[in-house]
Amino acid sequence: MFGYLSLIVVSLIGVPAVFGRLLMNIFNRPSQQVTLLSLVVGIIGVALCMLIPLIGPMVLLALMIVTFGAVIDVLIRGLRN
């Protein structure tokens, strides 16, 4: 149970990075790494998304689920190697 909760916390921390990379891809600035610019864009995007009354939390929940899956994928690949 502790492991599951800690993975949820890690995925909540990673949401701005994922959202920033998504926004940078939308704005035609693709990169394979998370840069400081994409992290700042993600933080601003998450802050603006939280201001939208009903749609914002749903979008953030979907991004948290995607980030949770990415964290699990990284852990599984790390354990295999």
C-alpha positions as CSV (number, residue, x, y, z in Angstrom):
1,M,0.0,0.0,0.0
2,F,2.9,2.4,0.8
3,G,4.5,1.7,-2.6
4,Y,1.3,2.4,-4.4
5,L,0.8,5.7,-2.5
6,S,4.4,6.7,-3.1
7,L,4.0,6.1,-6.9
8,I,0.9,8.3,-6.9
9,V,2.8,11.1,-5.2
10,V,5.7,10.7,-7.7
11,S,3.2,10.8,-10.6
12,L,1.6,14.0,-9.1
13,I,5.1,15.6,-9.0
14,G,5.8,14.5,-12.6
15,V,2.5,16.0,-14.1
16,P,4.0,19.4,-14.9
17,A,6.9,17.8,-16.8
18,V,4.6,15.6,-18.9
19,F,2.2,18.5,-19.5
20,G,5.1,20.8,-20.4
21,R,6.5,18.2,-23.0
22,L,3.0,17.8,-24.4
23,L,2.6,21.6,-24.8
24,M,6.1,22.0,-26.3
25,N,5.2,19.3,-28.9
26,I,2.0,21.2,-29.7
27,F,4.0,24.4,-30.1
28,N,6.4,22.6,-32.5
29,R,9.3,22.5,-30.1
30,P,9.8,18.7,-29.7
31,S,12.6,17.5,-27.6
32,Q,13.5,14.1,-26.2
33,Q,14.5,15.5,-22.9
34,V,12.7,17.5,-20.3
35,T,14.2,21.0,-20.4
36,L,13.9,23.8,-18.0
37,L,11.7,25.6,-20.5
38,S,9.3,22.7,-20.9
39,L,9.1,22.3,-17.1
40,V,8.3,26.0,-16.7
41,V,5.7,25.8,-19.4
42,G,4.2,22.7,-17.7
43,I,4.0,24.4,-14.3
44,I,2.3,27.5,-15.9
45,G,0.0,25.2,-17.9
46,V,-1.0,23.2,-14.8
47,A,-1.7,26.4,-12.9
48,L,-3.9,27.7,-15.7
49,C,-5.6,24.3,-16.0
50,M,-6.5,24.4,-12.4
51,L,-8.4,27.6,-12.9
52,I,-10.8,26.0,-15.4
53,P,-13.8,25.0,-13.2
54,L,-14.9,21.5,-14.4
55,I,-12.6,20.5,-17.3
56,G,-9.3,21.5,-15.6
57,P,-9.4,18.8,-12.8
58,M,-10.5,16.2,-15.3
59,V,-7.5,17.0,-17.6
60,L,-5.2,17.0,-14.7
61,L,-6.5,13.6,-13.5
62,A,-6.0,12.2,-17.0
63,L,-2.4,13.6,-17.0
64,M,-1.8,12.1,-13.6
65,I,-2.9,8.7,-14.9
66,V,-0.6,9.0,-17.9
67,T,2.3,10.0,-15.7
68,F,1.5,7.1,-13.3
69,G,1.7,4.7,-16.2
70,A,5.0,6.3,-17.3
71,V,6.5,5.9,-13.9
72,I,5.4,2.3,-13.7
73,D,6.9,1.7,-17.2
74,V,10.2,3.3,-16.2
75,L,10.3,1.1,-13.0
76,I,9.6,-2.1,-14.9
77,R,12.2,-1.3,-17.6
78,G,14.8,-0.5,-14.8
79,L,14.1,-3.7,-13.0
80,R,14.6,-5.8,-16.2
81,N,18.0,-4.2,-16.9
